[in-house]
Amino acid sequence: MRFPERPDVPAPSYFFECLTFATQGKGIQVYLAEFPQRAPVEGSEHFHEGSEFLFVMEGSLTIRFQGEDRELGAGDSVLLDSSEPHS
């Protein structure tokens, strides 16, 4: 099932599907995410426990981490500490 980032957001920054939903005792959460095209000023930084691994399957994705913007293209990946603000 595909879900928006939060149900109360009129224009979600992303949609996701949990690929490990039925796995018991998992030490990792795996999601397939779709990021609709947005203007850079629309992204808002957030943080949470854990780490994030992003792999861009197609298109491009600009991420902001530690105050810097980085553009990832198809085939690029990044691992980041999600307790630091990011978007």
Buried (B, 14 or more C-beta within 10 A) or exposed (E): EEEBBEEEEEEBBBBBEBEEEEEEEEEEEEBEBEBEEEEEEEBEEEEEEEEBEBEBEEEEBEBBBEEEEEEBEEEEEBEBEBEEEBB
